[in-house]
Amino acid sequence: MANLTLVQAINLALTQEMEADDRIVLLGEDIGLNGGVFRVTEGLQQRFGEDRVVDTPLAESGIMGSAIGLAMAGMRPIPEIQFEGFLGPAYDQLINHGARYRTRSRGAITVPLTVRVPVGGGIHAPELHSDSPEAIYAHHPGIKVVMPASPYDAKGLLISAIRDPDPVIYFEPKRIYRAFREEVPEDEYTIPLGKAKIVEEGSDLTIVTWGAPVLQCLEAMDKLPDDISVELIDLRTIYPYDMDCIEESVRKTGRCVVVHEAPKTSGFGAEIAAMVQERCFLHLEAPVQRVTGYDTIMPYYKLELDYLPEADRIAEGVMACAAY
Amino acid sequence: MPTKVIYNAKINQIQILDENGKLDEKLARGGLKDAQVLKLYEHMSICRHYDEVAFKLQRSGRMGTYPQNMGQEAIGAVALAAIRADWMVPCYRENAALFLHGLPMEKILLHWMGDERGNQIPEGVNITPISIPIGTHMLHAAGIAWALKLRKEDAVAFTFFGDGATSEGDFHEAMNFACTLKLPCVFICQNNQWAISVPRSKQTASETFAQKGLAYGAECLQIDGNDVFAVYKAAKDARARALKDGKPTLIEAYTYRLGDHTTADDARRYRDAKELEMWRLRDPLIRTRKYLEAKDLWSDDKQKTLEAKAKEIVTKVVKNAEGIEKPTNDDIFDHTFAELPEEIIRQRDTMHTHSLGQRPEQETLRASARGV
């Protein structure tokens, strides 16, 4: 057991999986000697060699497309796209090929790859280094979408993603890369994809969130009057998502607020809101609320905290829902 | 069928001012005049100081991530080969060319200070905002050049990118469009040897970056990118060729990134100190100064005056950039569309995405929520 940051937990998971499975190949920009721009792959090239930790040319489509080929031919590639804002060129490969091969080939060809991508805002980063595109990928059939919110979960979820027989996009919230430490077991363990976590139990209102905003929700909960008991759910996997967990919670509380960094319209909160009314209609005491980013371009960092769902705005949304 | 050679290729390399400040008189003919060299030297020196100050601003928490331009200032000579109507379509290591082409110097600082107003280019200045995704903007240059051609304007588009950018598919599409459609477009690859930590040797197995343009039908050459004479000549010739024959040129400017990739990077992790030292000797500022000194156009006194001037200019630029009032929250919304959809207006006016507490009949809810 060690007290690790999210970065260290991911690094540990990669190390252990690479030790255990020599089909695993890491490929991406600056992931070798430099250890990745966030140092997530620090030391891995030195340990596993240049054939297994590969600094590729600067080409996201190339990284994703060749990772798909590697996976089709029996390897277990883990491509890294340096920032979510640079997924664009890789999108065609991932969506139009990676996510479709199993269906197209009636299961004859599979693409077991895990693409790692730093995601989200709040770190004073430049343009296109702060976006939250998870709903775009959740919308595409054939790809699983994961986003851990703690070091412990990061390790267990990444190992599950790597061992999954299908393509997984594994978003790493940069805002919590080094924000806090947590006890992470040395032994390998998995956290099943598609299972949410109840971070705090409560009885009056359910908050559903994922990624870095889990922290902002906890902060918001501290600001609430003591007589409001909030249940906080960290979705962990955005697709396939744990609707059973949400349903059980909302049937109990009757109120639901969804929090995410991505824009409101067509954000994943919209899907959850729709499913909550589908499954919990007669249990609802208030309309499902969303506290999210705005329907705008993610602003540059001078205004990013006005855009992101920070604790005050979350608390306000929770109060509006609780008072309904 | 007998074998025969059906295609031969060669790439010329041009250096006019060597690293010791020695000029190839023959090649220099018709090129930069001394007054222009003086102007460039002063400008490059100011840009160097700007870069140093920007670095310090980041280190002292007054600015976000910043990519230093240090060592690549000679690219500014492209702007002397351009006319005002020409377009510059940059990535982010061409400050020297952009400032000479009319970009107010505080714009670049503002951008890296996390303020979109840094991208608000003044009217009449034909420069696109610096481009963050690698190697995607050259297609815009092709499009701009296309428009210039369709509108029969006597102007070209210059686009700048790094060695790493040539690995992106969009680079190849841009070259192909420009050449196939015979667009007045000049592609300038600043080969500074490093794409963050990835050396040129891992970026391509090609002998030069310049030759990548041959297959598309472009005129291709490699120049010493730290030589203002070569940069100017290559840009000027390419411009003329683009306008006269509709033939795009790919210029590989062989240079070196003397700084880290950005302030978020530490090149010592992956780069040999000896390599850096060797390139410091090839600094465009050193050789340009040597040239001017040999012609008796420069002196220590002039250098002192220049340094004071650079300090004064950059201090003022920083003051302007830092003095601008923080944008209001409305700024997040107001430029999303020409006409804002109702939902965006609602989000702007309430700063809420939750739907409760946004209507007059819910005023009591809002009041209770404000008590939080």
Boltz contact constraints between the chains, C-beta under 6 A:
constraints:
  - contact:
      token1: [A, 30]
      token2: [B, 196]
      max_distance: 6.0
  - contact:
      token1: [A, 30]
      token2: [B, 197]
      max_distance: 6.0
  - contact:
      token1: [A, 33]
      token2: [B, 270]
      max_distance: 6.0
  - contact:
      token1: [A, 34]
      token2: [B, 197]
      max_distance: 6.0
  - contact:
      token1: [A, 34]
      token2: [B, 269]
      max_distance: 6.0
  - contact:
      token1: [A, 34]
      token2: [B, 270]
      max_distance: 6.0
  - contact:
      token1: [A, 55]
      token2: [B, 198]
      max_distance: 6.0
  - contact:
      token1: [A, 55]
      token2: [B, 202]
      max_distance: 6.0
  - contact:
      token1: [A, 57]
      token2: [B, 167]
      max_distance: 6.0
  - contact:
      token1: [A, 57]
      token2: [B, 203]
      max_distance: 6.0
  - contact:
      token1: [A, 58]
      token2: [B, 134]
      max_distance: 6.0
  - contact:
      token1: [A, 58]
      token2: [B, 164]
      max_distance: 6.0
  - contact:
      token1: [A, 58]
      token2: [B, 167]
      max_distance: 6.0
  - contact:
      token1: [A, 58]
      token2: [B, 195]
      max_distance: 6.0
  - contact:
      token1: [A, 59]
      token2: [B, 167]
      max_distance: 6.0
  - contact:
      token1: [A, 59]
      token2: [B, 168]
      max_distance: 6.0
  - contact:
      token1: [A, 61]
      token2: [B, 169]
      max_distance: 6.0
  - contact:
      token1: [A, 86]
      token2: [B, 133]
      max_distance: 6.0
  - contact:
      token1: [A, 124]
      token2: [B, 64]
      max_distance: 6.0
  - contact:
      token1: [A, 126]
      token2: [B, 65]
      max_distance: 6.0
  - contact:
      token1: [A, 127]
      token2: [B, 132]
      max_distance: 6.0
  - contact:
      token1: [A, 128]
      token2: [B, 132]
      max_distance: 6.0
  - contact:
      token1: [A, 223]
      token2: [B, 372]
      max_distance: 6.0
  - contact:
      token1: [A, 264]
      token2: [B, 353]
      max_distance: 6.0
  - contact:
      token1: [A, 289]
      token2: [B, 354]
      max_distance: 6.0
  - contact:
      token1: [A, 290]
      token2: [B, 353]
      max_distance: 6.0
  - contact:
      token1: [A, 290]
      token2: [B, 354]
      max_distance: 6.0
  - contact:
      token1: [A, 291]
      token2: [B, 353]
      max_distance: 6.0
  - contact:
      token1: [A, 291]
      token2: [B, 354]
      max_distance: 6.0
  - contact:
      token1: [A, 292]
      token2: [B, 353]
      max_distance: 6.0
  - contact:
      token1: [A, 294]
      token2: [B, 347]
      max_distance: 6.0
  - contact:
      token1: [A, 295]
      token2: [B, 344]
      max_distance: 6.0
  - contact:
      token1: [A, 296]
      token2: [B, 332]
      max_distance: 6.0
  - contact:
      token1: [A, 296]
      token2: [B, 333]
      max_distance: 6.0
  - contact:
      token1: [A, 296]
      token2: [B, 336]
      max_distance: 6.0
  - contact:
      token1: [A, 299]
      token2: [B, 332]
      max_distance: 6.0
  - contact:
      token1: [A, 300]
      token2: [B, 114]
      max_distance: 6.0
  - contact:
      token1: [A, 300]
      token2: [B, 115]
      max_distance: 6.0
  - contact:
      token1: [A, 300]
      token2: [B, 116]
      max_distance: 6.0
  - contact:
      token1: [A, 301]
      token2: [B, 64]
      max_distance: 6.0
  - contact:
      token1: [A, 301]
      token2: [B, 114]
      max_distance: 6.0
  - contact:
      token1: [A, 302]
      token2: [B, 114]
      max_distance: 6.0
  - contact:
      token1: [A, 302]
      token2: [B, 115]
      max_distance: 6.0
  - contact:
      token1: [A, 303]
      token2: [B, 332]
      max_distance: 6.0
  - contact:
      token1: [A, 306]
      token2: [B, 329]
      max_distance: 6.0
  - contact:
      token1: [A, 307]
      token2: [B, 332]
      max_distance: 6.0
  - contact:
      token1: [A, 315]
      token2: [B, 372]
      max_distance: 6.0
  - contact:
      token1: [A, 316]
      token2: [B, 369]
      max_distance: 6.0
  - contact:
      token1: [A, 316]
      token2: [B, 372]
      max_distance: 6.0
  - contact:
      token1: [A, 317]
      token2: [B, 354]
      max_distance: 6.0
  - contact:
      token1: [A, 319]
      token2: [B, 369]
      max_distance: 6.0
  - contact:
      token1: [A, 319]
      token2: [B, 372]
      max_distance: 6.0
  - contact:
      token1: [A, 320]
      token2: [B, 354]
      max_distance: 6.0
  - contact:
      token1: [A, 320]
      token2: [B, 356]
      max_distance: 6.0
  - contact:
      token1: [A, 320]
      token2: [B, 357]
      max_distance: 6.0
  - contact:
      token1: [A, 320]
      token2: [B, 365]
      max_distance: 6.0
  - contact:
      token1: [A, 320]
      token2: [B, 369]
      max_distance: 6.0
  - contact:
      token1: [A, 323]
      token2: [B, 365]
      max_distance: 6.0
  - contact:
      token1: [A, 323]
      token2: [B, 368]
      max_distance: 6.0
